[in-house]
Amino acid sequence: MAQVLKREFLESLLNHEIKELLRIRTQLNLAEHVPEIENITLAVIPVESTSPAEVLEPIRDVLRDSDVIFPDSNNLILLLPGTDEMGALHILEGLSDFLGEGFRFSYVVYPRDGESAGELLKRLRDRTLSELGISMP
């Protein structure tokens, strides 16, 4: 079951997660790419037909304990640690099947789309606007 936090904690938690990934990679002295400890996905799910609170619990129940949901007025933002692009698509498409028609999403993956929380959030805002036509705070 995913954790739910207020939207204002997103950037701080993302910064923390990135620092943890860098620390773990350094301590393990890894030469090869290991998605489980090198990737983080941020995704936006616009909630158009109902309030985010109504879809929060069903989504929370199907996500992992390590995942975090940040609800805001019209969207759910998901922080998926240890999740590369293929894993993100698997999770998001599974949620799409679970929630039914009209499910859309946009996402970014660390470090491919940005190496800091600020870069990732800017890229996610840009993608959300271009792919979904909505502005993300």
C-alpha positions as CSV (number, residue, x, y, z in Angstrom):
1,M,0.0,0.0,0.0
2,A,1.5,3.3,-1.1
3,Q,2.1,6.2,1.2
4,V,0.1,9.5,0.8
5,L,1.8,12.8,1.5
6,K,0.9,16.4,0.9
7,R,2.0,17.9,-2.4
8,E,4.4,20.4,-0.8
9,F,6.7,17.5,0.4
10,L,7.3,16.2,-3.2
11,E,10.5,18.1,-4.0
12,S,12.0,17.5,-0.6
13,L,11.3,13.7,-0.7
14,L,12.5,13.5,-4.3
15,N,15.8,15.2,-3.3
16,H,16.1,12.7,-0.5
17,E,15.5,9.7,-2.8
18,I,18.1,10.9,-5.3
19,K,20.7,11.4,-2.6
20,E,19.9,7.9,-1.3
21,L,20.4,6.4,-4.7
22,L,23.8,8.1,-5.1
23,R,24.9,7.0,-1.7
24,I,23.9,3.4,-2.3
25,R,25.5,3.3,-5.7
26,T,28.8,4.7,-4.2
27,Q,28.8,2.3,-1.2
28,L,28.1,-0.7,-3.4
29,N,30.7,0.4,-6.0
30,L,28.5,-0.7,-8.8
31,A,29.9,-0.8,-12.3
32,E,26.7,-2.1,-14.1
33,H,23.3,-0.5,-14.3
34,V,20.8,-1.8,-11.7
35,P,17.4,-0.2,-12.3
36,E,16.1,-1.1,-8.9
37,I,18.6,1.3,-7.2
38,E,19.3,3.8,-10.0
39,N,15.9,4.9,-11.3
40,I,13.0,6.9,-9.9
41,T,9.9,7.6,-11.9
42,L,7.6,10.6,-11.3
43,A,4.2,10.4,-13.0
44,V,1.1,12.7,-13.2
45,I,-2.3,11.2,-13.5
46,P,-5.0,13.8,-14.2
47,V,-8.3,13.1,-12.4
48,E,-11.0,14.6,-14.6
49,S,-14.3,12.8,-14.0
50,T,-14.1,12.7,-10.2
51,S,-12.1,14.1,-7.3
52,P,-8.5,12.8,-6.7
53,A,-9.7,11.6,-3.2
54,E,-12.2,9.2,-4.8
55,V,-9.5,7.3,-6.8
56,L,-6.8,7.7,-4.2
57,E,-7.7,4.7,-2.1
58,P,-8.0,2.2,-5.0
59,I,-4.7,3.3,-6.5
60,R,-3.0,3.4,-3.0
61,D,-4.0,-0.2,-2.5
62,V,-2.5,-1.6,-5.7
63,L,0.8,0.3,-5.5
64,R,3.9,-0.8,-3.5
65,D,4.7,0.2,0.1
66,S,7.7,2.2,-1.3
67,D,5.6,4.3,-3.7
68,V,4.3,7.7,-2.7
69,I,1.2,9.5,-3.9
70,F,1.0,13.3,-3.8
71,P,-2.6,14.4,-4.4
72,D,-3.3,18.0,-5.5
73,S,-6.5,19.7,-6.8
74,N,-6.9,17.9,-10.1
75,N,-4.0,15.3,-10.3
76,L,-2.3,12.6,-8.5
77,I,1.5,12.7,-8.7
78,L,3.2,9.3,-8.1
79,L,6.8,8.9,-6.9
80,L,7.9,5.4,-7.9
81,P,11.4,4.6,-6.4
82,G,13.4,1.9,-8.1
83,T,11.3,2.1,-11.2
84,D,12.7,2.5,-14.7
85,E,10.7,3.4,-17.8
86,M,9.6,-0.1,-18.5
87,G,8.5,-0.6,-14.9
88,A,6.7,2.7,-14.9
89,L,4.8,1.8,-18.1
90,H,3.9,-1.6,-16.5
91,I,2.5,0.1,-13.4
92,L,0.8,2.9,-15.2
93,E,-0.8,0.7,-17.8
94,G,-1.9,-1.6,-15.0
95,L,-3.6,1.3,-13.2
96,S,-5.2,2.2,-16.5
97,D,-6.7,-1.2,-16.8
98,F,-7.8,-1.1,-13.2
99,L,-9.4,2.4,-13.4
100,G,-10.9,2.0,-16.8
101,E,-11.5,4.4,-19.7
102,G,-10.1,7.8,-20.0
103,F,-7.0,7.1,-18.0
104,R,-4.1,9.3,-19.1
105,F,-0.7,9.9,-17.6
106,S,2.7,11.6,-18.2
107,Y,6.0,10.7,-16.6
108,V,9.7,11.3,-16.3
109,V,12.5,9.0,-15.2
110,Y,15.6,9.8,-13.1
111,P,18.4,10.2,-14.2
112,R,17.4,10.1,-17.9
113,D,15.1,13.1,-17.8
114,G,17.0,15.1,-15.1
115,E,19.6,14.7,-12.5
116,S,18.1,16.8,-9.7
117,A,14.6,17.2,-8.3
118,G,14.3,20.6,-9.8
119,E,15.2,19.3,-13.3
120,L,12.8,16.4,-13.0
121,L,9.9,18.5,-11.8
122,K,10.5,21.1,-14.6
123,R,10.6,18.3,-17.2
124,L,7.4,16.8,-15.8
125,R,5.6,20.1,-15.9
126,D,6.7,20.6,-19.5
127,R,5.6,17.1,-20.5
128,T,2.3,17.3,-18.7
129,L,1.5,20.5,-20.5
130,S,2.6,19.2,-23.9
131,E,1.2,15.6,-23.6
132,L,-1.9,16.2,-21.5
133,G,-2.6,19.9,-22.1
134,I,-2.7,20.6,-18.4
135,S,-0.6,22.9,-16.2
136,M,0.9,21.3,-13.1
137,P,1.6,23.5,-10.1
